[in-house]
């Protein structure tokens, strides 16, 4: 289900960057190929980690959102970010400091933001 890098990066971008559209995921600096992105989005929907619905302003586009199951991954991804930061240089030290200073507050804030974004 989450055994590949791209699925984790998609979920990360939804949680931390508020990405919701195919175009936003394509603009990610990691450079995911279109066929890989389409495949991973499809699989994440099939696994119930994200949901998709038509964009109200353009019915040809889909809007992706985290499900409750996806939001439950917030602590897992937070620990992965902290682990990576402990072993490698990371470009987002401010985020790492925020996570370390009050992990509970950080997790609650991300969960709340995801839930608010995904309802709208």
N, CA and C atoms as a LAMMPS dump frame, in Angstrom:
ITEM: TIMESTEP
0
ITEM: NUMBER OF ATOMS
360
ITEM: BOX BOUNDS ff ff ff
-5.0000000000000000e+02 5.0000000000000000e+02
-5.0000000000000000e+02 5.0000000000000000e+02
-5.0000000000000000e+02 5.0000000000000000e+02
ITEM: ATOMS id mol type element x y z
1 1 1 N 0.811 -1.194 0
2 1 2 C 0 0 0
3 1 3 C 0.861 1.267 0
4 2 1 N 1.837 1.336 0.878
5 2 2 C 2.706 2.518 0.96
6 2 3 C 4.164 2.162 0.694
7 3 1 N 4.381 1.115 -0.052
8 3 2 C 5.723 0.604 -0.229
9 3 3 C 6.573 1.341 -1.241
10 4 1 N 6.056 2.406 -1.822
11 4 2 C 6.881 3.12 -2.788
12 4 3 C 7.011 4.588 -2.405
13 5 1 N 8.051 5.162 -2.876
14 5 2 C 8.387 6.545 -2.563
15 5 3 C 7.292 7.511 -2.993
16 6 1 N 6.727 7.295 -4.16
17 6 2 C 5.788 8.277 -4.713
18 6 3 C 4.513 8.375 -3.899
19 7 1 N 3.993 7.262 -3.432
20 7 2 C 2.772 7.31 -2.625
21 7 3 C 3.005 8.134 -1.364
22 8 1 N 4.129 7.935 -0.723
23 8 2 C 4.446 8.695 0.486
24 8 3 C 4.613 10.179 0.188
25 9 1 N 5.212 10.505 -0.952
26 9 2 C 5.393 11.908 -1.306
27 9 3 C 4.058 12.579 -1.627
28 10 1 N 3.159 11.847 -2.262
29 10 2 C 1.827 12.391 -2.545
30 10 3 C 1.101 12.69 -1.232
31 11 1 N 1.137 11.745 -0.324
32 11 2 C 0.475 11.939 0.973
33 11 3 C 1.14 13.084 1.73
34 12 1 N 2.461 13.124 1.71
35 12 2 C 3.189 14.227 2.366
36 12 3 C 2.729 15.573 1.815
37 13 1 N 2.646 15.676 0.479
38 13 2 C 2.258 16.946 -0.131
39 13 3 C 0.81 17.315 0.184
40 14 1 N -0.032 16.332 0.347
41 14 2 C -1.407 16.63 0.743
42 14 3 C -1.453 17.131 2.18
43 15 1 N -0.675 16.494 3.06
44 15 2 C -0.673 16.855 4.474
45 15 3 C -0.006 18.191 4.737
46 16 1 N 1.177 18.36 4.19
47 16 2 C 1.995 19.511 4.562
48 16 3 C 1.901 20.686 3.602
49 17 1 N 1.573 20.433 2.355
50 17 2 C 1.52 21.51 1.359
51 17 3 C 0.107 21.814 0.885
52 18 1 N -0.846 21.005 1.292
53 18 2 C -2.227 21.253 0.916
54 18 3 C -2.539 20.978 -0.547
55 19 1 N -1.746 20.129 -1.196
56 19 2 C -1.995 19.801 -2.593
57 19 3 C -3.289 18.997 -2.72
58 20 1 N -4.038 19.278 -3.801
59 20 2 C -5.298 18.578 -4.033
60 20 3 C -5.544 18.241 -5.496
61 21 1 N -4.719 18.75 -6.384
62 21 2 C -4.98 18.534 -7.808
63 21 3 C -3.806 17.828 -8.488
64 22 1 N -4.126 17.171 -9.577
65 22 2 C -3.113 16.485 -10.383
66 22 3 C -2.001 17.461 -10.764
67 23 1 N -2.398 18.659 -11.189
68 23 2 C -1.42 19.672 -11.604
69 23 3 C -0.462 20.034 -10.466
70 24 1 N -0.982 20.19 -9.253
71 24 2 C -0.116 20.51 -8.114
72 24 3 C 0.89 19.394 -7.867
73 25 1 N 0.446 18.15 -7.935
74 25 2 C 1.364 17.032 -7.737
75 25 3 C 2.428 16.993 -8.834
76 26 1 N 2.045 17.319 -10.062
77 26 2 C 3.003 17.326 -11.178
78 26 3 C 4.085 18.383 -10.982
79 27 1 N 3.769 19.457 -10.294
80 27 2 C 4.723 20.545 -10.084
81 27 3 C 5.653 20.306 -8.902
82 28 1 N 5.505 19.177 -8.239
83 28 2 C 6.363 18.817 -7.118
84 28 3 C 7.821 18.754 -7.587
85 29 1 N 8.735 19.241 -6.779
86 29 2 C 10.134 19.322 -7.204
87 29 3 C 10.804 17.961 -7.393
88 30 1 N 10.21 16.884 -6.879
89 30 2 C 10.809 15.563 -7.081
90 30 3 C 10.661 15.065 -8.515
91 31 1 N 9.724 15.619 -9.267
92 31 2 C 9.596 15.302 -10.683
93 31 3 C 8.972 13.954 -10.999
94 32 1 N 7.784 13.706 -10.535
95 32 2 C 7.09 12.445 -10.797
96 32 3 C 6.595 12.404 -12.248
97 33 1 N 6.72 11.25 -12.875
98 33 2 C 6.231 11.064 -14.249
99 33 3 C 4.7 10.998 -14.235
100 34 1 N 4.072 11.448 -15.308
101 34 2 C 2.607 11.502 -15.362
102 34 3 C 1.97 10.132 -15.178
103 35 1 N 2.54 9.11 -15.8
104 35 2 C 1.936 7.773 -15.679
105 35 3 C 2.071 7.222 -14.265
106 36 1 N 3.181 7.521 -13.605
107 36 2 C 3.379 7.075 -12.217
108 36 3 C 2.397 7.805 -11.3
109 37 1 N 2.254 9.115 -11.497
110 37 2 C 1.329 9.889 -10.668
111 37 3 C -0.096 9.369 -10.816
112 38 1 N -0.535 9.171 -12.037
113 38 2 C -1.895 8.674 -12.26
114 38 3 C -2.09 7.314 -11.594
115 39 1 N -1.105 6.45 -11.715
116 39 2 C -1.182 5.12 -11.108
117 39 3 C -1.256 5.206 -9.584
118 40 1 N -0.397 6.024 -8.973
119 40 2 C -0.366 6.111 -7.514
120 40 3 C -1.638 6.747 -6.966
121 41 1 N -2.149 7.776 -7.642
122 41 2 C -3.403 8.385 -7.196
123 41 3 C -4.529 7.353 -7.251
124 42 1 N -4.584 6.601 -8.335
125 42 2 C -5.602 5.558 -8.482
126 42 3 C -5.487 4.53 -7.35
127 43 1 N -4.265 4.081 -7.059
128 43 2 C -4.059 3.088 -6.001
129 43 3 C -4.402 3.64 -4.623
130 44 1 N -4.028 4.887 -4.348
131 44 2 C -4.336 5.483 -3.049
132 44 3 C -5.847 5.633 -2.851
133 45 1 N -6.56 5.923 -3.931
134 45 2 C -8.027 5.962 -3.855
135 45 3 C -8.556 4.554 -3.589
136 46 1 N -8.037 3.578 -4.324
137 46 2 C -8.493 2.188 -4.16
138 46 3 C -8.235 1.676 -2.74
139 47 1 N -7.146 2.092 -2.116
140 47 2 C -6.824 1.67 -0.749
141 47 3 C -7.585 2.467 0.313
142 48 1 N -8.314 3.49 -0.113
143 48 2 C -9.095 4.284 0.829
144 48 3 C -8.291 5.299 1.607
145 49 1 N -7.092 5.623 1.136
146 49 2 C -6.241 6.607 1.819
147 49 3 C -6.591 8.013 1.362
148 50 1 N -6.964 8.143 0.109
149 50 2 C -7.438 9.421 -0.413
150 50 3 C -8.769 9.182 -1.123
151 51 1 N -9.489 10.271 -1.331
152 51 2 C -10.75 10.222 -2.074
153 51 3 C -10.64 11.222 -3.22
154 52 1 N -11.437 11.023 -4.236
155 52 2 C -11.456 11.973 -5.349
156 52 3 C -12.895 12.352 -5.647
157 53 1 N -13.052 13.596 -6.063
158 53 2 C -14.368 14.074 -6.486
159 53 3 C -14.154 15.114 -7.576
160 54 1 N -15.142 15.301 -8.448
161 54 2 C -14.998 16.285 -9.523
162 54 3 C -14.868 17.703 -8.952
163 55 1 N -14.04 18.493 -9.607
164 55 2 C -13.892 19.904 -9.257
165 55 3 C -15.177 20.622 -9.654
166 56 1 N -15.75 21.391 -8.75
167 56 2 C -17.01 22.077 -9.039
168 56 3 C -16.87 23.12 -10.149
169 57 1 N -15.679 23.708 -10.287
170 57 2 C -15.477 24.732 -11.316
171 57 3 C -15.119 24.146 -12.678
172 58 1 N -14.633 22.912 -12.71
173 58 2 C -14.287 22.239 -13.965
174 58 3 C -14.474 20.744 -13.762
175 59 1 N -15.612 20.232 -14.151
176 59 2 C -15.987 18.838 -13.879
177 59 3 C -15.034 17.82 -14.514
178 60 1 N -14.156 18.248 -15.413
179 60 2 C -13.181 17.331 -16.022
180 60 3 C -12.022 17.04 -15.076
181 61 1 N -11.816 17.902 -14.102
182 61 2 C -10.711 17.75 -13.146
183 61 3 C -11.197 17.081 -11.871
184 62 1 N -10.267 16.411 -11.206
185 62 2 C -10.57 15.785 -9.918
186 62 3 C -9.862 16.53 -8.799
187 63 1 N -10.519 16.574 -7.668
188 63 2 C -9.935 17.116 -6.447
189 63 3 C -9.703 15.927 -5.518
190 64 1 N -8.48 15.802 -5.034
191 64 2 C -8.111 14.702 -4.148
192 64 3 C -8.065 15.208 -2.714
193 65 1 N -8.506 14.369 -1.794
194 65 2 C -8.46 14.722 -0.379
195 65 3 C -8.135 13.478 0.439
196 66 1 N -7.562 13.712 1.6
197 66 2 C -7.249 12.61 2.5
198 66 3 C -8.524 12.125 3.177
199 67 1 N -8.645 10.835 3.294
200 67 2 C -9.738 10.244 4.071
201 67 3 C -9.301 10.209 5.533
202 68 1 N -10.199 9.766 6.397
203 68 2 C -9.828 9.601 7.809
204 68 3 C -8.648 8.641 7.923
205 69 1 N -8.655 7.598 7.102
206 69 2 C -7.553 6.626 7.09
207 69 3 C -6.243 7.323 6.689
208 70 1 N -6.303 8.216 5.727
209 70 2 C -5.125 8.957 5.301
210 70 3 C -4.636 9.923 6.363
211 71 1 N -5.569 10.601 7.017
212 71 2 C -5.197 11.539 8.08
213 71 3 C -4.53 10.8 9.241
214 72 1 N -4.909 9.554 9.447
215 72 2 C -4.266 8.754 10.502
216 72 3 C -2.788 8.481 10.225
217 73 1 N -2.329 8.773 9.015
218 73 2 C -0.911 8.605 8.683
219 73 3 C -0.051 9.787 9.128
220 74 1 N -0.665 10.867 9.61
221 74 2 C 0.095 12.053 10.025
222 74 3 C 1.211 11.696 11.012
223 75 1 N 0.947 10.948 12.08
224 75 2 C 2.044 10.633 13.012
225 75 3 C 3.153 9.792 12.368
226 76 1 N 2.779 8.896 11.479
227 76 2 C 3.764 8.036 10.812
228 76 3 C 4.699 8.878 9.952
229 77 1 N 4.132 9.755 9.141
230 77 2 C 4.962 10.603 8.285
231 77 3 C 5.786 11.595 9.091
232 78 1 N 5.242 12.07 10.192
233 78 2 C 6 12.976 11.057
234 78 3 C 7.245 12.272 11.581
235 79 1 N 7.08 11.048 12.045
236 79 2 C 8.233 10.291 12.538
237 79 3 C 9.242 10.024 11.421
238 80 1 N 8.774 9.791 10.216
239 80 2 C 9.693 9.567 9.091
240 80 3 C 10.487 10.834 8.775
241 81 1 N 9.836 11.986 8.833
242 81 2 C 10.528 13.261 8.598
243 81 3 C 11.575 13.478 9.68
244 82 1 N 11.217 13.235 10.923
245 82 2 C 12.172 13.415 12.024
246 82 3 C 13.34 12.437 11.922
247 83 1 N 13.049 11.203 11.537
248 83 2 C 14.117 10.221 11.353
249 83 3 C 15.073 10.678 10.255
250 84 1 N 14.52 11.104 9.122
251 84 2 C 15.35 11.557 8.004
252 84 3 C 16.202 12.76 8.416
253 85 1 N 15.603 13.696 9.141
254 85 2 C 16.332 14.892 9.572
255 85 3 C 17.459 14.551 10.529
256 86 1 N 17.319 13.485 11.285
257 86 2 C 18.364 13.07 12.224
258 86 3 C 19.553 12.441 11.494
259 87 1 N 19.347 11.982 10.272
260 87 2 C 20.391 11.263 9.551
261 87 3 C 20.87 11.942 8.276
262 88 1 N 20.162 12.966 7.839
263 88 2 C 20.538 13.668 6.614
264 88 3 C 20.215 15.148 6.762
265 89 1 N 20.859 15.951 5.933
266 89 2 C 20.509 17.366 5.893
267 89 3 C 19.159 17.491 5.211
268 90 1 N 18.335 18.337 5.773
269 90 2 C 17.036 18.582 5.166
270 90 3 C 16.889 20.073 4.897
271 91 1 N 16.195 20.388 3.84
272 91 2 C 16.02 21.788 3.468
273 91 3 C 14.959 22.498 4.279
274 92 1 N 14.195 21.767 5.057
275 92 2 C 13.099 22.385 5.792
276 92 3 C 13.319 22.274 7.3
277 93 1 N 14.35 22.949 7.761
278 93 2 C 14.677 22.904 9.19
279 93 3 C 13.589 23.531 10.051
280 94 1 N 12.899 24.54 9.519
281 94 2 C 11.83 25.181 10.298
282 94 3 C 10.73 24.168 10.622
283 95 1 N 10.381 23.347 9.663
284 95 2 C 9.365 22.32 9.884
285 95 3 C 9.842 21.308 10.917
286 96 1 N 11.086 20.891 10.8
287 96 2 C 11.645 19.921 11.746
288 96 3 C 11.656 20.506 13.153
289 97 1 N 12.042 21.761 13.297
290 97 2 C 12.034 22.402 14.622
291 97 3 C 10.618 22.468 15.19
292 98 1 N 9.659 22.778 14.337
293 98 2 C 8.263 22.837 14.77
294 98 3 C 7.797 21.462 15.251
295 99 1 N 8.15 20.432 14.514
296 99 2 C 7.776 19.066 14.901
297 99 3 C 8.397 18.686 16.238
298 100 1 N 9.678 19.015 16.407
299 100 2 C 10.394 18.636 17.618
300 100 3 C 9.939 19.42 18.84
301 101 1 N 9.619 20.692 18.675
302 101 2 C 9.321 21.535 19.828
303 101 3 C 8.041 21.118 20.542
304 102 1 N 7.02 20.76 19.79
305 102 2 C 5.763 20.313 20.403
306 102 3 C 5.074 19.391 19.402
307 103 1 N 5.476 18.129 19.436
308 103 2 C 4.991 17.162 18.456
309 103 3 C 3.474 17.03 18.509
310 104 1 N 2.904 16.966 19.697
311 104 2 C 1.443 16.814 19.835
312 104 3 C 0.71 17.981 19.177
313 105 1 N 1.183 19.186 19.444
314 105 2 C 0.566 20.378 18.854
315 105 3 C 0.698 20.349 17.33
316 106 1 N 1.87 19.961 16.839
317 106 2 C 2.084 19.872 15.402
318 106 3 C 1.116 18.856 14.777
319 107 1 N 1.04 17.661 15.372
320 107 2 C 0.165 16.611 14.838
321 107 3 C -1.301 17.049 14.843
322 108 1 N -1.733 17.641 15.934
323 108 2 C -3.122 18.1 16.022
324 108 3 C -3.398 19.176 14.977
325 109 1 N -2.445 20.073 14.774
326 109 2 C -2.617 21.135 13.782
327 109 3 C -2.718 20.596 12.362
328 110 1 N -1.862 19.641 12.022
329 110 2 C -1.904 19.056 10.684
330 110 3 C -3.211 18.293 10.481
331 111 1 N -3.599 17.512 11.47
332 111 2 C -4.868 16.772 11.368
333 111 3 C -6.045 17.721 11.176
334 112 1 N -6.051 18.785 11.947
335 112 2 C -7.145 19.747 11.86
336 112 3 C -7.156 20.418 10.486
337 113 1 N -6.007 20.84 9.998
338 113 2 C -5.942 21.481 8.691
339 113 3 C -6.378 20.529 7.58
340 114 1 N -5.936 19.286 7.648
341 114 2 C -6.349 18.291 6.648
342 114 3 C -7.862 18.106 6.669
343 115 1 N -8.41 17.981 7.848
344 115 2 C -9.85 17.77 7.96
345 115 3 C -10.622 18.969 7.429
346 116 1 N -10.171 20.174 7.729
347 116 2 C -10.842 21.385 7.238
348 116 3 C -10.746 21.495 5.723
349 117 1 N -9.545 21.29 5.184
350 117 2 C -9.351 21.379 3.722
351 117 3 C -10.179 20.337 3.014
352 118 1 N -10.191 19.144 3.572
353 118 2 C -10.826 18.026 2.888
354 118 3 C -12.347 18.061 2.974
355 119 1 N -12.89 18.842 3.909
356 119 2 C -14.346 19.013 3.969
357 119 3 C -14.814 20.003 2.925
358 120 1 N -13.934 20.977 2.625
359 120 2 C -14.331 22.074 1.747
360 120 3 C -14.231 21.765 0.335
